[in-house]
Amino acid sequence: MGLQTKNKVNAAFSMSSMTDIIFLLLIFFMLTSSFITPSGLPVNLPSSETSDIIMQEVTVTVTKDLKYSVNDKIVPREQIKTELTSLLRDKKGQVVLHIDKEVPVEYLVEIGGIAAGLEANVSIATKPF
């Protein structure tokens, strides 16, 4: 008595769905990694519980050696106000401060005061715990 099934099961495994998933994950990680823009000078940012990602229009960076840069352009301390004035001309912008955690608070307050005087929204860049 020869019993045979009419439907044969194909034992081959198709990898096409797996490659689709890998491709979508690759696109996701490429897109999300471009939202964080590093500053030009290396700084050790302070930690905080909440670290929101915001769109950075103007960035001011201060290293522990007290080197200043505005939008990755190294400027002396005396020219920060003129640089910010030219970048924030005729608009109310967003200024993100990348201040090294070893820099005294007086420098943070000075730059924040300059940006606030130009009617800009000031925020401090931090890294999450």
Secondary structure by P-SEA (a helix, b strand, c coil): cbbbbcbbbbccccaaaaaaaaaaaaaaaaaaaacccccccccccccccbbbbccccbbbbbccccccccccccccccaaaaaaaaaacccbbbbbbbccccccaaaaaaaaaaaaaaccbbbbbbbcc
